[in-house]
Amino acid sequence: MFIAGFPAGSWGTNCYVVATEPGAECVVVDPGQNAASGVDELIREHRLKPVAVLLTHGHIDHMWSVTPVAGTYDATAWIHPADRHLLTDPMAGISRESAQMLLGGKYEFTEPDDVRELGDGNVLSIAGLEITVDHAPGHTQGSVAFRTPYGDQGISEVMFSGDLLFAGSIGRTDLPGGDHAQMLTSLRDRVLPLADDIVVLPGHGEQTSIGRERATNPYLLDLLRSGDAGRVTRGL
């Protein structure tokens, strides 16, 4: 499998390009601010053809470049319906700090020509990949994570976690549409049951693994210690 990523824009949002191998069709995950040029560079260097753009959620730092990227390559954009409104009105989910960063700029956001909606448990067969969708609200109502089999180097899957899970932390829940109780439920039901060997590629920061986060992430440890993890014991 081919996976390449880079931090994009003022928020340093990780954008990923994923394919079965160089020279094949690919998907782009979370093309954030000013990500189009970085995507184009990877596409040219590795002779790839984007056929889909996958959004873990609708926040502006993850979807800023979705329309130019999807339009350039005639690719389909995928997003959960609860966050679809943010494609045309990203300010509805923005923080005061982010709004201040954008003051004075003239920005117009539109939906790509081809937008399709994701559902929990969907398995997308795209670019030769099998991508499972896990709806994980809390950071936003339409937050999802994407998992795809890896099957090499002792890694069963790769998880694109968006702002659900970071190395040592989790996504904030104080923005419009955020809900901390939902976030804890998503961590309990969508993260803790997963196998330790799954590599996590988050929306910000360095890569990690489910095993590492289960053992060290204070939010997951609190869930486990509180007994709120309930039936979740896999990998312990």
C-alpha positions in Angstrom: 0.0 0.0 0.0 1.1 3.6 -0.7 0.3 6.3 1.9 1.8 9.7 1.9 0.9 12.7 3.9 1.8 16.3 4.7 0.6 19.0 7.1 -1.4 21.7 5.3 -2.1 25.3 6.0 -2.1 27.5 9.2 -3.6 24.7 11.3 -1.1 22.0 10.2 -3.9 19.6 9.2 -2.6 16.3 8.0 -3.7 15.6 4.4 -3.2 12.0 3.1 -3.0 10.4 -0.3 -3.7 6.7 -0.3 -3.4 4.1 -3.1 -2.7 0.4 -3.5 0.6 1.3 -5.2 2.3 4.1 -7.1 0.8 4.5 -10.6 -2.7 3.6 -9.5 -6.0 5.3 -8.6 -6.0 7.0 -5.2 -8.1 8.7 -2.6 -7.3 12.0 -0.8 -8.2 12.3 2.9 -8.8 15.8 4.4 -7.4 18.3 1.9 -7.1 21.3 4.2 -6.0 24.9 3.7 -3.6 25.3 0.8 -3.5 21.5 0.3 -4.1 21.5 -3.4 -0.4 22.1 -4.4 0.8 19.4 -2.0 -1.7 16.9 -3.4 -0.7 17.8 -7.0 3.0 17.3 -6.1 2.3 13.8 -4.8 0.0 12.9 -7.7 2.7 13.9 -10.2 5.6 12.3 -8.4 3.9 9.0 -7.9 1.8 8.9 -11.1 -1.5 8.7 -9.2 -5.1 9.4 -10.3 -7.4 10.7 -7.5 -11.0 9.3 -7.8 -12.3 10.3 -4.3 -11.8 12.9 -1.6 -12.8 11.6 1.9 -13.6 14.0 4.7 -13.3 12.9 8.3 -15.5 15.9 9.2 -16.5 19.3 7.9 -14.3 21.7 9.8 -12.6 24.3 7.6 -9.1 23.1 8.4 -10.0 19.7 6.9 -12.2 20.7 4.0 -10.7 24.0 2.8 -9.4 22.6 -0.5 -12.0 19.9 -1.1 -13.7 21.6 -4.0 -10.5 22.6 -6.0 -9.0 19.1 -5.4 -12.2 17.2 -6.4 -12.8 19.5 -9.3 -9.2 19.3 -10.7 -9.3 15.5 -10.8 -13.1 15.0 -11.4 -13.2 13.1 -8.1 -16.2 12.4 -5.8 -16.3 14.0 -2.4 -17.5 12.0 0.6 -18.8 13.4 3.9 -21.3 12.5 6.6 -24.7 14.2 6.1 -24.5 15.8 9.6 -21.5 17.9 8.5 -22.4 18.5 4.8 -23.7 22.0 5.5 -20.2 23.0 6.5 -19.0 22.6 3.0 -20.8 25.8 2.0 -20.9 27.4 5.5 -17.7 26.5 7.3 -18.0 29.5 9.6 -20.9 27.6 11.3 -18.3 25.3 12.9 -15.5 27.7 13.5 -13.9 28.9 16.7 -13.3 32.6 17.6 -9.5 32.1 17.2 -10.0 30.6 13.7 -12.4 33.4 12.7 -9.7 36.0 13.7 -7.2 34.3 11.5 -9.5 34.7 8.5 -10.4 38.4 9.1 -10.0 40.5 6.1 -9.9 37.6 3.7 -12.4 37.1 0.9 -13.3 33.4 0.9 -16.1 31.6 -0.9 -16.9 28.0 -0.3 -19.0 25.8 -2.5 -19.8 22.1 -2.7 -17.9 20.0 -5.3 -19.9 18.9 -8.3 -20.2 15.3 -7.0 -20.9 14.9 -3.3 -21.9 11.6 -1.7 -22.9 11.0 1.9 -21.3 8.5 4.3 -23.1 6.3 6.7 -21.9 4.3 9.7 -20.6 0.9 8.7 -20.4 1.7 5.0 -17.6 -0.1 3.2 -16.4 2.0 0.3 -14.8 0.1 -2.6 -12.7 2.9 -4.1 -9.4 2.8 -6.0 -8.9 -0.8 -5.2 -9.2 -0.1 -1.4 -11.9 -1.4 1.0 -12.6 1.5 3.4 -14.8 1.1 6.4 -16.6 4.1 7.8 -17.1 4.5 11.6 -19.4 7.3 12.6 -17.8 8.9 15.7 -19.6 12.1 16.7 -18.3 14.3 19.5 -15.8 16.6 17.8 -18.6 17.4 15.3 -21.9 15.6 14.7 -20.7 14.2 11.4 -17.2 13.1 12.4 -16.1 9.8 11.0 -13.0 7.6 11.0 -11.8 5.6 8.0 -10.2 2.1 8.3 -8.6 0.1 5.6 -6.7 -3.2 5.7 -3.0 -3.0 5.6 -1.8 -6.6 6.1 1.9 -6.0 6.2 4.6 -5.5 8.8 2.3 -6.8 11.5 -0.3 -4.1 10.9 -3.8 -5.3 10.3 -5.4 -1.9 9.4 -4.7 1.8 9.1 -7.1 4.2 10.7 -7.5 7.8 9.5 -8.9 9.2 12.7 -9.4 12.9 11.8 -9.9 14.8 15.1 -11.3 11.8 17.0 -8.0 10.6 18.3 -4.5 12.0 18.4 -1.2 10.8 19.8 -1.8 11.4 23.5 -5.0 13.3 23.2 -8.4 13.7 21.5 -10.2 16.3 19.5 -11.7 19.3 21.2 -15.5 19.4 21.9 -16.1 23.1 22.6 -16.9 24.1 19.1 -20.4 24.4 17.5 -21.7 20.8 17.2 -19.2 19.4 19.7 -20.4 17.2 22.6 -17.9 15.8 25.1 -20.2 13.0 26.3 -20.6 11.9 22.7 -16.9 12.0 22.2 -16.3 9.7 25.2 -19.0 7.3 23.8 -17.3 7.4 20.4 -13.9 6.6 22.0 -15.4 3.8 24.0 -17.4 2.2 21.1 -15.2 3.1 18.1 -11.6 3.1 19.4 -11.3 0.8 22.4 -12.6 -2.3 20.6 -10.0 -2.1 17.9 -6.8 -4.2 17.7 -3.6 -2.9 19.2 -1.7 -3.2 15.9 -3.8 -0.7 14.0 -1.8 2.3 13.0 -3.6 5.6 13.6 -3.0 8.5 11.2 -4.6 11.5 12.9 -5.8 14.8 11.6 -3.0 16.6 13.4 0.4 15.6 14.8 2.3 12.3 14.6 1.1 8.8 13.8 0.4 6.4 16.6 -1.3 3.1 17.2 -4.3 1.8 19.0 -2.1 -0.2 21.4 0.0 2.9 22.3 -3.0 5.0 22.9 -4.8 2.3 24.9 -1.7 2.2 27.2 -0.9 5.9 27.4 -3.7 8.2 26.3 -5.2 9.7 29.4 -8.7 9.9 28.0 -8.7 6.2 27.1 -7.2 5.3 30.4 -9.9 7.2 32.2 -12.6 5.3 30.3 -10.9 2.0 31.2 -10.4 2.8 34.8 -13.9 4.2 35.3 -15.5 1.0 34.2 -17.3 3.0 31.5 -15.5 0.8 28.9 -17.9 -1.9 30.0 -17.6 -4.9 27.6 -14.5 -3.5 25.9 -11.5 -5.7 26.7 -10.1 -6.6 23.3 -6.3 -6.1 23.2 -5.8 -5.9 26.9 
